[in-house]
Amino acid sequence: MGRTHCEVIVDGKLAVSAFSEWKKGDSLTKVARSNPFVSLDEYTSADGTYAWSNRGGVRIVPCPVAEKEHPERDLFVRVLIYDKEFENSDAAKRLLLDYAEAVAESSACTGSAS
């Protein structure tokens, strides 16, 4: 697992993107600031592992098996919701957390067969 990027296109328009990527020395704050739709002033989790807004979010994901291939790096997932019509902080948070959970439970992170 290196970097993944998935795009959802609806009616010919980019609606949502989801990324997973390893970052060395980056904090949640730095990665969140690189996301045009996430402001740390909006919502940050109490444990500091994720931040979200009405149009996306960023989360650090535990990935013990793949961490061996990426020493001194953290796995981040990001979601971006491009269409302002779909702005909703609760939905963006659910999308972020569900995506992060799917990545964390993947065979690449757990070492188990799918």
Backbone as JSON, one array per atom type, in Angstrom:
{
  "sequence": "MGRTHCEVIVDGKLAVSAFSEWKKGDSLTKVARSNPFVSLDEYTSADGTYAWSNRGGVRIVPCPVAEKEHPERDLFVRVLIYDKEFENSDAAKRLLLDYAEAVAESSACTGSAS",
  "N": [[0.86, -1.17, 0.0], [0.77, 2.04, -1.02], [0.05, 4.87, -2.13], [-3.28, 5.74, -2.61], [-6.01, 6.75, -4.68], [-9.26, 7.59, -5.18], [-11.95, 8.46, -7.24], [-15.25, 9.71, -7.38], [-17.6, 10.1, -9.78], [-20.38, 11.89, -10.77], [-22.99, 12.3, -12.96], [-21.18, 13.22, -14.87], [-19.6, 14.97, -13.42], [-17.07, 15.62, -11.01], [-17.62, 14.41, -7.85], [-16.85, 13.34, -5.31], [-13.74, 12.65, -3.72], [-11.42, 10.25, -2.52], [-8.61, 9.57, -0.59], [-5.7, 7.69, 0.33], [-2.66, 7.85, 1.98], [0.83, 7.69, 2.74], [2.67, 9.61, 4.99], [5.61, 11.29, 5.93], [6.65, 12.59, 8.89], [4.6, 14.42, 8.95], [1.95, 16.17, 10.48], [-1.43, 15.84, 11.72], [-2.53, 18.35, 11.57], [-0.98, 19.62, 9.56], [-1.56, 18.03, 7.3], [-4.33, 18.33, 7.18], [-4.47, 21.05, 6.61], [-3.58, 21.02, 4.01], [-5.73, 20.18, 2.64], [-8.23, 21.5, 0.76], [-10.84, 21.79, 1.66], [-11.06, 21.49, 4.39], [-11.01, 22.85, 7.55], [-9.25, 23.41, 10.46], [-10.41, 24.89, 12.34], [-13.01, 24.22, 12.35], [-13.99, 21.37, 13.03], [-12.41, 19.11, 15.2], [-11.35, 15.98, 16.37], [-11.61, 14.79, 19.78], [-9.48, 13.17, 20.52], [-7.56, 13.92, 18.75], [-7.04, 12.6, 16.34], [-8.44, 12.98, 14.01], [-9.91, 15.36, 11.73], [-12.56, 17.37, 10.48], [-14.92, 18.84, 8.17], [-17.69, 20.55, 6.65], [-17.34, 19.64, 4.11], [-15.5, 17.56, 3.86], [-12.65, 15.67, 5.16], [-9.89, 14.56, 7.29], [-7.95, 11.86, 8.49], [-5.79, 10.1, 10.72], [-4.68, 6.82, 10.36], [-4.44, 3.66, 11.9], [-2.18, 1.17, 10.88], [-0.76, -1.47, 11.16], [0.57, -3.68, 9.8], [1.37, -2.74, 7.22], [2.89, -0.6, 8.05], [5.42, -1.52, 8.51], [6.58, -1.51, 6.03], [6.74, 1.15, 5.6], [8.52, 2.81, 7.31], [8.67, 5.16, 10.0], [6.61, 6.72, 9.08], [3.24, 7.95, 8.79], [-0.06, 6.79, 8.18], [-2.46, 8.45, 6.39], [-5.85, 9.21, 5.72], [-7.98, 10.89, 3.45], [-10.91, 12.69, 2.62], [-12.75, 14.41, 0.16], [-15.37, 16.53, -0.62], [-16.75, 17.78, -3.36], [-18.96, 19.2, -4.43], [-20.85, 21.88, -3.46], [-23.52, 21.67, -2.93], [-23.85, 19.38, -1.49], [-22.9, 19.84, 1.05], [-22.39, 18.95, 4.36], [-21.7, 18.53, 7.56], [-22.04, 16.38, 9.38], [-22.53, 14.18, 7.69], [-20.15, 14.22, 6.21], [-18.3, 13.64, 8.21], [-19.14, 11.02, 8.91], [-18.63, 9.71, 6.47], [-15.83, 10.02, 6.29], [-14.98, 8.62, 8.65], [-16.01, 6.04, 8.16], [-14.64, 5.37, 5.81], [-11.99, 5.47, 6.76], [-12.1, 3.4, 8.64], [-12.56, 1.2, 6.94], [-10.15, 1.16, 5.51], [-8.32, 0.71, 7.63], [-9.14, -1.83, 8.39], [-8.51, -3.33, 6.22], [-6.85, -5.94, 4.31], [-4.27, -5.18, 3.74], [-3.55, -3.69, 5.93], [-4.08, -5.3, 8.13], [-3.07, -7.78, 7.57], [-4.48, -10.05, 7.16], [-6.22, -12.37, 5.02], [-8.45, -11.28, 2.48]],
  "CA": [[0.0, 0.0, 0.0], [1.51, 3.29, -1.1], [-0.92, 5.97, -2.18], [-4.45, 5.43, -3.42], [-6.89, 7.89, -4.94], [-10.49, 7.15, -5.81], [-12.85, 9.56, -7.56], [-16.63, 9.37, -7.69], [-18.11, 11.07, -10.74], [-21.83, 11.82, -10.9], [-23.46, 13.12, -14.07], [-20.03, 13.82, -15.53], [-18.91, 15.93, -12.55], [-16.39, 15.06, -9.85], [-18.42, 14.64, -6.65], [-16.11, 12.98, -4.1], [-12.45, 11.98, -3.84], [-10.91, 9.64, -1.29], [-7.18, 9.3, -0.7], [-4.92, 7.17, 1.44], [-1.27, 8.11, 1.65], [1.8, 7.69, 3.83], [3.37, 10.89, 5.13], [6.7, 11.26, 6.9], [6.83, 13.79, 9.68], [3.46, 15.34, 8.85], [0.95, 16.1, 11.54], [-2.81, 15.98, 11.27], [-2.71, 19.77, 11.26], [-0.37, 19.92, 8.26], [-2.31, 17.34, 6.24], [-5.64, 18.99, 7.09], [-4.3, 22.35, 5.94], [-3.38, 20.79, 2.57], [-7.03, 19.84, 2.1], [-8.9, 22.8, 0.58], [-12.18, 21.83, 2.23], [-11.03, 21.21, 5.82], [-10.44, 23.88, 8.41], [-9.13, 22.91, 11.83], [-11.28, 25.71, 13.19], [-14.37, 23.68, 12.33], [-14.15, 20.23, 13.94], [-11.28, 18.22, 15.41], [-11.73, 14.99, 17.38], [-11.02, 14.97, 21.11], [-8.2, 12.45, 20.61], [-6.62, 14.52, 17.81], [-6.71, 11.73, 15.21], [-9.12, 13.38, 12.79], [-10.54, 16.68, 11.62], [-13.51, 17.36, 9.37], [-15.71, 20.05, 7.92], [-18.9, 20.2, 5.93], [-17.01, 19.15, 2.77], [-14.4, 16.6, 3.83], [-11.94, 15.43, 6.4], [-8.58, 13.89, 7.32], [-7.78, 11.02, 9.67], [-4.64, 9.21, 10.84], [-5.21, 5.46, 10.43], [-3.48, 2.64, 12.3], [-1.99, 0.18, 9.82], [0.46, -2.1, 11.68], [1.29, -4.54, 8.86], [2.01, -1.92, 6.18], [3.85, 0.32, 8.66], [6.75, -2.12, 8.38], [7.09, -1.09, 4.72], [6.78, 2.61, 5.6], [9.0, 3.23, 8.63], [8.65, 6.57, 10.37], [5.54, 7.4, 8.34], [1.88, 7.72, 9.26], [-1.05, 6.65, 7.12], [-3.56, 9.41, 6.46], [-6.91, 9.15, 4.71], [-8.65, 12.18, 3.25], [-12.06, 12.72, 1.72], [-13.11, 15.74, -0.3], [-16.69, 16.61, -1.24], [-16.56, 18.93, -4.24], [-20.18, 19.94, -4.74], [-21.37, 22.6, -2.29], [-24.89, 21.22, -2.71], [-23.83, 18.25, -0.57], [-22.24, 20.22, 2.29], [-23.05, 18.44, 5.55], [-20.59, 18.11, 8.42], [-22.3, 15.05, 9.95], [-22.33, 13.2, 6.62], [-18.72, 14.2, 5.89], [-17.64, 12.92, 9.3], [-19.45, 9.59, 8.76], [-17.9, 9.22, 5.3], [-14.42, 9.95, 6.68], [-14.76, 7.55, 9.62], [-16.26, 4.76, 7.5], [-13.52, 5.11, 4.9], [-10.82, 5.18, 7.6], [-12.3, 2.06, 9.21], [-12.36, 0.22, 5.87], [-8.71, 1.09, 5.25], [-7.68, 0.08, 8.79], [-9.52, -3.24, 8.43], [-8.12, -3.99, 4.97], [-5.8, -6.95, 4.46], [-2.98, -4.49, 3.7], [-3.25, -3.19, 7.28], [-4.23, -6.34, 9.15], [-2.31, -8.96, 7.19], [-5.37, -11.19, 6.94], [-6.75, -12.49, 3.66], [-9.78, -10.67, 2.3]],
  "C": [[0.9, 1.23, 0.0], [0.55, 4.45, -0.99], [-2.08, 5.52, -3.06], [-5.29, 6.69, -3.58], [-8.09, 7.36, -5.72], [-11.37, 8.36, -6.04], [-14.23, 9.01, -7.86], [-17.16, 10.49, -8.58], [-19.6, 10.83, -10.92], [-22.25, 12.8, -11.99], [-22.31, 13.89, -14.73], [-19.24, 14.81, -14.7], [-18.28, 15.2, -11.37], [-17.17, 15.42, -8.59], [-17.61, 14.44, -5.37], [-14.77, 12.37, -4.49], [-12.08, 11.4, -2.49], [-9.46, 9.25, -1.54], [-6.71, 8.51, 0.52], [-3.46, 7.35, 1.05], [-0.41, 8.14, 2.91], [2.55, 9.01, 3.82], [4.44, 10.76, 6.21], [6.8, 12.61, 7.59], [5.7, 14.79, 9.59], [2.5, 15.11, 10.0], [-0.44, 16.16, 10.92], [-3.07, 17.42, 10.83], [-2.18, 20.09, 9.86], [-1.16, 19.28, 7.12], [-3.69, 17.99, 6.07], [-5.53, 20.32, 6.36], [-4.07, 22.19, 4.44], [-4.69, 20.43, 1.87], [-7.84, 21.13, 1.97], [-10.26, 22.91, 1.26], [-12.21, 21.56, 3.73], [-10.34, 22.35, 6.55], [-10.4, 23.33, 9.83], [-9.97, 23.73, 12.79], [-12.69, 25.15, 13.25], [-14.51, 22.55, 13.34], [-12.87, 19.41, 13.99], [-11.68, 17.26, 16.53], [-11.01, 15.25, 18.7], [-9.66, 14.3, 21.22], [-7.17, 12.96, 19.6], [-6.26, 13.66, 16.62], [-7.45, 12.08, 13.93], [-9.72, 14.77, 12.91], [-11.46, 16.63, 10.41], [-14.23, 18.69, 9.27], [-16.98, 19.61, 7.21], [-18.62, 19.63, 4.54], [-15.79, 18.23, 2.75], [-13.74, 16.42, 5.17], [-10.64, 14.69, 6.19], [-8.51, 13.06, 8.59], [-6.47, 10.25, 9.58], [-5.2, 7.81, 11.09], [-4.13, 4.5, 10.91], [-3.39, 1.55, 11.23], [-0.71, -0.61, 10.13], [1.24, -2.95, 10.67], [2.04, -3.69, 7.83], [3.01, -0.93, 6.76], [5.27, -0.2, 8.56], [7.4, -1.73, 7.06], [7.28, 0.42, 4.63], [7.27, 3.12, 6.96], [8.98, 4.74, 8.79], [7.63, 7.38, 9.57], [4.19, 7.06, 8.98], [0.96, 7.62, 8.06], [-2.2, 7.62, 7.37], [-4.58, 9.05, 5.39], [-7.56, 10.52, 4.66], [-9.85, 11.96, 2.35], [-12.36, 14.18, 1.4], [-14.46, 15.66, -1.0], [-16.7, 17.9, -2.05], [-17.79, 19.8, -4.44], [-20.75, 20.56, -3.47], [-22.8, 22.19, -1.96], [-24.95, 20.11, -1.65], [-23.08, 18.57, 0.73], [-23.05, 19.72, 3.48], [-21.96, 17.87, 6.46], [-20.81, 16.72, 9.02], [-22.06, 13.96, 8.91], [-20.85, 13.09, 6.25], [-17.94, 13.44, 6.96], [-17.9, 11.42, 9.18], [-18.69, 8.99, 7.59], [-16.42, 9.04, 5.64], [-14.17, 8.76, 7.61], [-15.01, 6.17, 9.02], [-15.13, 4.39, 6.55], [-12.27, 4.74, 5.69], [-10.92, 3.78, 8.2], [-12.06, 0.98, 8.15], [-10.88, 0.07, 5.54], [-8.01, 0.36, 6.39], [-7.96, -1.42, 8.86], [-9.14, -4.01, 7.17], [-7.0, -5.0, 5.22], [-4.41, -6.31, 4.43], [-2.57, -4.01, 5.09], [-3.28, -4.28, 8.34], [-3.41, -7.59, 8.85], [-3.18, -10.18, 6.95], [-5.87, -11.19, 5.5], [-8.14, -11.89, 3.6], [-10.82, -11.71, 2.05]]
}
